[in-house]
Amino acid sequence: MALLLLLTPARAISTWSAALIPMTSTTTLSNVEQRDFLEIATRNTPATFYEGRQGPTGFEFELFRRFADELGVSLAVEDDHHISDVLDNVATGRTDIGAAGLVLDRQRQDVTYSQPIMSMQPMVAYRRGMPAPETIKDLDGLDIGTVAGAGTSRVLHELQKSHPTLTWRESPDLETTDLLAMVESGELDAAVVYAHEFKLSRLFFPDVASALTIGEPVTLAWAFPAHTDPSLVERANEFIDHMRHTGDLELLTQKYFGHDDYLEYVGARRFIAQAQANLNRWLPDFKQAAGDTGFDWKLLAAVGYQESHWQPDAVSPTGVKGLMMLTRATASHMDVDDREDPQQSIDGGARYLRYLHDRIPDDVAEPDRTWMTLAAYNLGLGHLYDARRLARLQGHDPNQWETIKQMLPLLQESSWYNRVEHGFARGNVAALYVRNIKRYEEILNWVERSQHQFSSLARATASNTTTPVFETVPPVP
């Protein structure tokens, strides 16, 4: 596994610059192998590369990490770039590869591109409450923004040839999430972005909706210096071709951009609205319980939402009650005197999760251990053990959550639950329960991670000033 050297914006100039290392090999590829690291210029965006809970992640990050692994070299990643900076760094040889949501552009002579990686469809996103644009003509008179150099601008310029009244503003300094935030706040009427990026971000902008697609799809590709020998780009093309033929590229694309369950989207919007309205009230208690038990507070908050929608007086028909919906027996076991006291409920629920977590077999690794803990919180530890037994009976690995998730619904079938110790259980409900909590925690992680991105934008909005980064593209006379 290649070692990742992550260069954040605060230390974006690497002392490992390729220009400072003497090269004795005769090809670009052998130079990379000799120096033992691959330099990547990228952008910090949800669709490309960002710091996730478990470290660096993102569609293109996973792709170029796998490429570095195949070469057997480490990574030096610089993410303090706009698209034009990435291309300039590549063109001048200061970096090996540009992987930053780049559009294949044969007109630029100082860089060369890999074979296509994926197709990207430009679309219009608009603010809810406005008439939905249905044709290009409907865009006339709207304040539209897009990212300069991202390919969406090029599509707009092409459309302007047949629709000369079309006008928009573009900036190299903003990203898709910035544009969607400006649409949501009313600073823009609409934005032209890529459909896959909108789908990735739309949960977090509930007042922004999709309208029409515009232009033809464009092609995502990696950029390489044009003045060097083609050995590195040829090896990258072989890698991309192999990823495509094995199906791994499609799986990676689906992982990041393929999920589009509208009902889940609506539920996530409701969750974000309730988090904005209610979560701050209980946040200190979740953070205190997290500190006491070692769980992430966002996981505990996600459990609380799934259990009661953060309602401290919630009561189920079976008598389970409180914000964390503790049974009478669980409350007694955790020394909780008043289940409807939110602080006691959160504390007791967190300690009960820790109690269950410690009783999952030692050979179950994370994150599977946590997902099984959540299933046990919903279903009971005995039924979780039964699901593990069914996995072994069928020759599957009982230490993988993906396996247990498939076994849980079998606890509702007499042909199976009669073969285990604790009998019938609503296993499909437990599987759905864990899926929901994972999704809620993911949303809270995204919101927390994104707060700093919007702080400067929020300050600009509060001062009622126009962000001075756009260049207006006027109508054609």
SULFENWO-V231921 format. One record per run of one state. SS is the DSSP state (@ for helix, = for strand, . for the rest). FROM is the first residue (numbers start at 1). LEN is the number of residues. If there is no record, write none. Layout:
SS_FROM_LEN + SS_FROM_LEN
This chain:
._1_3 + =_4_4 + ._8_1 + @_9_3 + ._12_6 + @_18_3 + ._21_7 + @_28_8 + ._36_1 + =_37_5 + ._42_3 + =_45_1 + ._46_3 + =_49_4 + ._53_2 + =_55_3 + ._58_1 + @_59_13 + ._72_2 + =_74_5 + ._79_4 + @_83_9 + ._92_5 + =_97_2 + ._99_4 + =_103_1 + ._104_7 + =_111_3 + ._114_4 + =_118_3 + ._121_1 + =_122_6 + ._128_8 + @_136_4 + ._140_4 + =_144_4 + ._148_4 + @_152_11 + ._163_5 + =_168_4 + ._172_4 + @_176_10 + ._186_4 + =_190_5 + @_195_10 + ._205_3 + =_208_6 + ._214_4 + =_218_3 + ._221_2 + =_223_3 + ._226_5 + @_231_16 + ._247_1 + @_248_11 + ._259_3 + @_262_32 + ._294_3 + @_297_12 + ._309_6 + =_315_1 + ._316_5 + =_321_1 + ._322_4 + =_326_1 + ._327_1 + @_328_6 + ._334_8 + @_342_16 + ._358_10 + @_368_12 + ._380_1 + @_381_13 + ._394_7 + @_401_12 + ._413_1 + @_414_4 + ._418_9 + @_427_36 + ._463_8 + =_471_3 + ._474_4
